[in-house]
Amino acid sequence: MIKRIFLMLIVAFACTLSANAQSWLNRLKDRAVNAAENAVTRKVENKVDRETSDAMDNVLDGKKKDKSSKSNDADYEDAEVTEQSGDDTPVAQNQKSDFVRGSVILFEDDFANEQMGEFPSKWDISEGSLETAAINGKKYLHSNAPDSRFSPLMENMKSYLPEVFTLEWDEFFCKSGDIADFPSDFNFYDANGSEVGHIYKRYRPGNPDFYGNYSFKKGGGVDENVTGSFDWDHMKKFIKIGQWNHFAISFNKRAFKLYVNGNRFINLPNVAAPARFVFIIQDENPYRGVANVVLAKGAVELYERQTTDLSAVEKAIAETGKFVTNNILFETGKATLKPESMAEIQKVADYMKKNPTARFEVQGHTDNQGSDAINDPLSQQRAESVVKALEGLGCDPFNMRAVGKGSHEPVADNKTDEGRAKNRRVEFIKR
């Protein structure tokens, strides 16, 4: 009897020990799982941080962070954003990529359908000679005589610029040794033919160096000009040698801004409103001319001190549930994003990262030029390109779905250039 009781006590003790051991093993397992999950989380966060950093470096063209402002001339705006150093050292910051293309296209010419050697059909000339030429397969308007002066062919040649507009074009800057020198001008005139502004540029590849100046008549009836100059030390930050470079002008009632490859380097708050413009190519050489010219009505909003910190993206989504833009641009017939699109995509990325739980349908829309068999897959590919760019800027791909709408949901009349320009758009619809 005593032996049986003893055996029962041993069995009970063993069971208790087994239960405790199992409980201890379970706790150990839970701790291991938690540790593994934390490790994975840290690894993913570190990976995202690295990828975000790399993507931003690419978008910003590899700009180096510098802890001091390198210029005392406000017109050049070449002070770069720097990281806080933890001390009282002043940190220079500004925004150099605020360009927004106007929403209504008034004139557009990429010369793609022009015949080589012929005078471009959409242009007028007052002096010199022009022909359609090509560099590396890209067609452009080429000046083949000294001092060529040319303008877009418009219904009213004396006055065709609205009070708010953007103007864009491309220029090719050749490598050293290709040509000695090529100067050019860009002039603005009022409806009476009086000059109200000019920009002079002179690039010499052999050195290489660059010199230029500008002069604009002030607005408000003041008989005075605002002037400035720029040289190679400033322009080499923006110009790409041996490549096409994108120039853009934004004018809003009185405010004039000039950009090179998305970087603003002239910013004037009060100049006289122009009515027309003229390109002037002073010397004949194989590379002088312009390509991809786009004149549009509308521009970046006139700067006034804001009473709210709401971005345009945030405001549009709050009011309508979506953000619609015509400022995300692609190569013709392709899903390749143009560099100037990144400023707009960055605004959307800023909103998405500020609202990490918001989900979006990213829609690509085309005009009705071409068949559905071409436009439908093209719009899908373009939407996917935008999603990929946003992902590269640190946005969660889980929150985005690319959808191609082709030309099936127009918002304007496809029978006009202005309507087709509005229909070529990207929409970010909050779901």
C-alpha angles and dihedrals in degrees: 000000000000090000090053092051090048091051091049090052091051091050092048091049091049092050091049091049091049092050092049091047091050091049090050091049091050091052090048090050092050091051091049092050092048091048091050092048091050091049092051091047091051091047093050092046091050091048092050090048091052094046092047091050092048092047093050090048089054094046092049089051094244095298111180120235112238129186096214137055110249099200138049092195110097093198093070095049093197096147106122131215111261135191122256109261098200093248135085095269110137113250119211117217136170141150113246102168106062097124115139119182115231115261098232118059112220098173133007132172129167091167090227093132097041120110115246113255094017128113107264108258098222097054141083128205134204099182140007127014137289138192139170111262137159139228117198089345095308113120120223144163105271127200107220097176134052118268098012114180119194143164137182114277103250134170091246107034094184098056125014105131115102120218089259118040148136127219125194135181142156128237129189119230109198128213127260114291096021093099135352103229142346124186124184140177137210115202134191123204135186123233090272093057097254116140112247099173145001140186120203122197129183122182123184111188096192096069091019106235141136132207132180146150140193138206128188132181110242121246128239096057094288112151094224139097132225112218140181144157140218134200140191095280087065101033097049087071089064110025121088112209118222091016143085113271125206119229123188137181126199120193125180115179092296108352117098125193130175124197135191116201090341095311117116115224104159119052117169120174101199126028134141116274114253125220100197141359138220131204113217122195108189103190134040115238138136096264108043119111143068137272138189097024116188126177115186138176113240131039145188109316117272106261116251127153105277123229092202136044093217112129121222089253094050093046094049093048092046091051103036107011092243144063118224122192139177091188098085101091134190137195111270110279092356141093092231112124117231114233092243089063093071095078090061094042090051090058090054091046091053090054094046093050090047088052103037096171096053115106125208141195107217107208127195117205130187135188120251097263105123131013129302088246087066103031098047097058091036092056090048092050091048092051089050090051090055092048090050091050091050090048089052088055092056102269118143109252089208088071096054134070121185116220127179115212098177112197095318098105107046120177095193142028111291090203092079133057090235092052094047089050090056091048092055096081148124121233127199107201118190113227 
